[in-house]
Amino acid sequence: MNLNEFIQLALAEDIGDGDHTSLSTIPADAQKRARLLVKEPGIVAGVDVAKAIFAVVDSTFTVDVLLPDGASIIPGDIVLTVSGNARNILTAERLVLNCMQRMSGIATYTRQLVNLLEGTRAKLLDTRKTTPNFRICEKMATKIGGAVNHRFGLYDMILIKDNHIDYAGGITAAVTQANAYLKETGRSLRIEVETRNQAEVEEVLRIGKAEQTRVDIILLDNFKPEGIRDMVRLIDGQFVTEASGGINESTLRAYAETGVDYISAGALTHQIKSLDLSLKAY
């Protein structure tokens, strides 16, 4: 789903057979303006999405952006203004706010975590733990906050996790079959393998460099920081490394200091409080 498809579906969900409140109370030719006000400090995200929504609702709108995506905001700030047909401003209002409030909450929390990584080599990754049909916006928000987008969906990477390993009959079998699949289908997707203990890491080290069983990334899942440090030393730069599993604000720095390349956090998108914004006539 691209951004335009998302906007079309979201508007159809909201409008149905018409915005009857606006249709019944506002003259058809009324021209008005509104401004998007900040009511809570944080990082703004979704400005470009708002512009796209306004353009779909009414291509004649005039939208002036005062604060771009990624800007720090405080209560009283004005992010943007919009002017044009009053009915259409009201029709677009809720979708703009729903997207921007959620996205700004995600970007704000992401920036807080990214700041905790300062001075280390580790980069923060988002995950697929997203709201169905809203992933495109949530992934945009994590990137605005300073994280790196992991795979977008099931189609753009091979990530062999514990259930895949168990169903396939082990790491070697799963990796062998994944490489054969890529060869048969002519795809060039990256392969990442989840490991749960040192023995599994050692197994990936044995097979992951062979021509027929390539592996690109080793995922170290549910290791404590000292365990991650030991595995990073064992891997010794032969593969990109990622740490995941129960990592939060209080433990993030300790994981980052292990030398791991990436740290993934589902909390970036599934445990977020939306930022308080409003669209007000003026």
C-alpha positions as CSV (number, residue, x, y, z in Angstrom):
1,M,0.0,0.0,0.0
2,N,1.4,3.4,-0.9
3,L,0.5,6.7,0.8
4,N,-2.1,7.7,-1.7
5,E,-3.9,4.4,-1.4
6,F,-3.9,4.7,2.4
7,I,-5.3,8.2,2.2
8,Q,-8.1,7.2,-0.2
9,L,-9.1,4.2,2.0
10,A,-9.0,6.3,5.2
11,L,-11.1,9.0,3.7
12,A,-13.6,6.5,2.4
13,E,-13.9,4.9,5.8
14,D,-14.5,8.3,7.4
15,I,-16.7,10.1,4.9
16,G,-18.9,7.3,3.7
17,D,-21.7,8.8,1.6
18,G,-20.9,12.3,2.8
19,D,-19.7,14.6,5.6
20,H,-23.3,15.5,6.5
21,T,-22.5,17.8,9.4
22,S,-20.4,20.1,7.1
23,L,-22.8,19.7,4.2
24,S,-25.8,20.8,6.4
25,T,-24.2,23.7,8.3
26,I,-21.5,25.3,6.1
27,P,-22.3,27.2,2.9
28,A,-20.9,25.5,-0.1
29,D,-18.8,28.5,-1.2
30,A,-17.5,29.4,2.3
31,Q,-13.7,30.1,2.3
32,K,-12.0,29.7,5.6
33,R,-8.6,29.0,7.2
34,A,-7.3,26.9,10.1
35,R,-4.0,26.4,11.8
36,L,-2.5,23.3,13.3
37,L,-1.6,24.0,17.0
38,V,0.8,22.2,19.3
39,K,-0.5,21.4,22.8
40,E,2.3,19.1,24.0
41,P,6.1,19.2,23.6
42,G,7.8,16.7,21.4
43,I,8.9,16.0,17.8
44,V,6.5,16.7,15.0
45,A,5.8,14.1,12.4
46,G,3.3,13.7,9.6
47,V,3.5,17.1,8.1
48,D,4.2,15.6,4.6
49,V,1.3,13.2,5.2
50,A,-1.0,16.1,6.1
51,K,0.0,17.9,3.0
52,A,-0.9,14.8,0.9
53,I,-4.2,14.4,2.7
54,F,-5.1,18.1,2.0
55,A,-4.2,17.6,-1.6
56,V,-6.4,14.6,-2.0
57,V,-9.4,16.2,-0.3
58,D,-9.0,19.5,-2.2
59,S,-6.2,20.3,-4.6
60,T,-7.0,24.0,-4.4
61,F,-6.1,24.3,-0.7
62,T,-3.2,26.6,0.2
63,V,-1.0,24.9,2.8
64,D,1.8,26.8,4.5
65,V,4.2,24.7,6.5
66,L,5.9,26.5,9.4
67,L,7.5,23.6,11.1
68,P,8.7,20.6,9.1
69,D,8.8,16.9,10.0
70,G,11.4,16.2,12.7
71,A,11.3,19.7,14.3
72,S,11.1,20.1,18.0
73,I,7.8,21.6,19.1
74,I,6.4,23.1,22.3
75,P,2.8,24.1,23.3
76,G,1.7,27.2,21.3
77,D,3.7,26.4,18.2
78,I,1.9,26.5,14.8
79,V,2.9,23.6,12.6
80,L,1.0,24.7,9.5
81,T,-1.9,26.7,8.2
82,V,-4.5,25.7,5.6
83,S,-6.9,27.9,3.7
84,G,-9.6,27.1,1.2
85,N,-13.1,25.7,1.1
86,A,-14.5,25.4,4.7
87,R,-16.4,22.2,4.2
88,N,-13.3,20.5,2.8
89,I,-11.1,21.7,5.6
90,L,-13.5,20.1,8.1
91,T,-13.6,16.9,6.1
92,A,-9.8,16.6,6.1
93,E,-9.4,17.7,9.8
94,R,-9.8,14.4,11.6
95,L,-7.6,12.3,9.3
96,V,-4.9,14.9,9.4
97,L,-5.0,15.0,13.2
98,N,-5.3,11.2,13.7
99,C,-2.2,10.7,11.5
100,M,-0.1,13.5,12.9
101,Q,-0.9,12.9,16.6
102,R,0.0,9.2,16.3
103,M,3.1,9.8,14.1
104,S,4.3,12.6,16.4
105,G,4.0,10.4,19.4
106,I,6.1,7.7,17.7
107,A,8.7,10.2,16.5
108,T,9.0,11.8,19.9
109,Y,9.6,8.4,21.7
110,T,11.9,7.3,19.0
111,R,14.0,10.4,19.3
112,Q,14.3,9.8,23.1
113,L,15.6,6.3,22.5
114,V,18.0,7.4,19.7
115,N,19.5,10.0,22.0
116,L,20.3,7.2,24.5
117,L,22.5,5.6,21.8
118,E,24.7,8.6,21.3
119,G,28.4,7.8,21.3
120,T,27.9,4.1,20.4
121,R,27.9,2.3,17.0
122,A,24.4,0.9,17.5
123,K,21.5,2.1,15.4
124,L,17.8,1.7,16.4
125,L,15.5,-0.4,14.3
126,D,11.7,-0.4,14.1
127,T,9.8,-3.7,13.6
128,R,6.6,-5.0,12.0
129,K,4.7,-4.6,15.3
130,T,2.5,-1.9,13.7
131,T,-1.1,-1.0,13.3
132,P,-2.7,-2.8,10.4
133,N,-3.0,-0.6,7.3
134,F,-1.2,2.3,9.1
135,R,2.3,0.8,8.8
136,I,3.4,3.3,6.1
137,C,2.8,6.2,8.5
138,E,4.3,4.5,11.5
139,K,7.5,3.6,9.6
140,M,7.7,7.2,8.4
141,A,7.5,8.4,12.0
142,T,10.2,6.2,13.3
143,K,12.5,7.3,10.6
144,I,11.7,11.0,11.3
145,G,12.5,10.2,14.9
146,G,16.0,9.0,13.9
147,A,15.5,5.2,13.7
148,V,16.4,3.0,10.8
149,N,13.5,1.2,9.0
150,H,13.8,-2.6,9.2
151,R,11.9,-4.7,6.6
152,F,8.6,-3.1,5.7
153,G,6.7,-6.4,5.3
154,L,7.1,-10.1,4.7
155,Y,8.1,-9.6,1.1
156,D,11.3,-7.5,1.2
157,M,13.6,-9.6,3.4
158,I,14.0,-13.2,4.6
159,L,13.9,-13.2,8.4
160,I,14.2,-16.7,9.7
161,K,12.8,-16.7,13.3
162,D,12.4,-19.3,15.9
163,N,9.1,-20.7,14.5
164,H,10.6,-20.9,11.0
165,I,13.6,-22.7,12.5
166,D,11.5,-25.2,14.4
167,Y,9.2,-25.9,11.5
168,A,12.0,-26.3,9.0
169,G,13.9,-28.7,11.2
170,G,16.7,-26.5,12.4
171,I,18.9,-23.5,11.4
172,T,20.9,-25.4,8.8
173,A,17.8,-26.7,7.1
174,A,16.1,-23.3,7.2
175,V,19.1,-21.4,5.8
176,T,19.7,-24.0,3.1
177,Q,16.1,-24.0,2.0
178,A,16.0,-20.1,2.0
179,N,19.1,-19.9,-0.2
180,A,17.7,-22.5,-2.6
181,Y,14.4,-20.6,-2.8
182,L,16.2,-17.3,-3.7
183,K,18.1,-19.1,-6.4
184,E,15.0,-20.7,-7.8
185,T,13.0,-17.5,-7.8
186,G,15.7,-15.2,-8.9
187,R,15.4,-12.9,-5.9
188,S,18.2,-11.2,-4.1
189,L,16.7,-10.6,-0.6
190,R,18.9,-10.3,2.5
191,I,18.8,-13.2,4.9
192,E,18.6,-12.7,8.6
193,V,18.6,-15.6,11.1
194,E,17.4,-15.4,14.7
195,T,19.6,-17.2,17.3
196,R,18.6,-18.0,20.9
197,N,21.9,-19.2,22.3
198,Q,25.6,-19.6,21.6
199,A,25.2,-23.0,19.9
200,E,22.8,-21.5,17.4
201,V,25.2,-18.6,16.8
202,E,28.0,-21.0,16.2
203,E,25.9,-23.0,13.7
204,V,25.2,-19.8,11.7
205,L,28.9,-19.0,11.8
206,R,29.6,-22.4,10.3
207,I,27.1,-22.3,7.4
208,G,26.6,-18.6,6.8
209,K,29.7,-17.9,4.8
210,A,29.3,-20.8,2.4
211,E,28.4,-19.9,-1.2
212,Q,25.2,-22.0,-1.1
213,T,24.1,-21.0,2.4
214,R,24.6,-17.2,2.6
215,V,23.5,-15.3,5.7
216,D,23.7,-11.5,6.0
217,I,22.6,-10.7,9.6
218,I,22.5,-12.6,12.9
219,L,19.7,-11.7,15.2
220,L,20.6,-12.2,18.9
221,D,17.2,-12.6,20.6
222,N,16.6,-12.4,24.3
223,F,20.3,-12.3,25.3
224,K,21.3,-10.2,28.3
225,P,23.8,-7.4,27.5
226,E,26.8,-9.5,28.7
227,G,25.6,-12.3,26.4
228,I,25.3,-9.9,23.5
229,R,28.8,-8.7,24.2
230,D,30.2,-12.2,24.1
231,M,28.3,-13.1,20.9
232,V,29.5,-9.9,19.2
233,R,33.1,-10.9,20.0
234,L,32.5,-14.4,18.8
235,I,31.0,-13.1,15.5
236,D,33.9,-10.7,15.2
237,G,32.5,-8.6,12.4
238,Q,31.8,-11.5,10.0
239,F,28.1,-10.7,10.0
240,V,25.9,-7.7,10.8
241,T,24.4,-8.1,14.3
242,E,21.1,-7.2,15.7
243,A,19.9,-7.4,19.3
244,S,16.2,-7.8,20.2
245,G,13.8,-9.0,22.9
246,G,12.5,-7.1,25.9
247,I,14.9,-4.1,25.4
248,N,13.5,-0.9,26.9
249,E,14.6,2.6,28.0
250,S,16.3,1.4,31.1
251,T,18.4,-1.3,29.4
252,L,18.9,0.2,25.9
253,R,22.2,1.9,26.7
254,A,23.7,-1.3,28.1
255,Y,22.8,-3.1,25.0
256,A,24.2,-0.4,22.8
257,E,27.6,-0.5,24.6
258,T,28.1,-4.2,23.7
259,G,29.2,-3.2,20.2
260,V,26.1,-4.6,18.4
261,D,25.2,-3.0,15.1
262,Y,21.5,-2.7,15.5
263,I,18.9,-2.8,18.3
264,S,15.3,-3.4,17.4
265,A,12.4,-2.2,19.5
266,G,8.7,-3.0,18.9
267,A,7.8,-0.5,21.5
268,L,8.5,2.3,19.0
269,T,5.1,1.6,17.4
270,H,3.0,-0.5,19.7
271,Q,3.3,1.2,23.0
272,I,2.9,4.9,22.1
273,K,0.9,7.8,23.4
274,S,-0.3,10.2,20.7
275,L,0.9,13.8,20.9
276,D,-1.8,16.4,21.5
277,L,-2.4,18.5,18.5
278,S,-5.4,20.4,17.2
279,L,-6.7,22.1,14.1
280,K,-8.4,25.4,14.9
281,A,-10.1,28.0,12.8
282,Y,-8.7,31.5,13.0
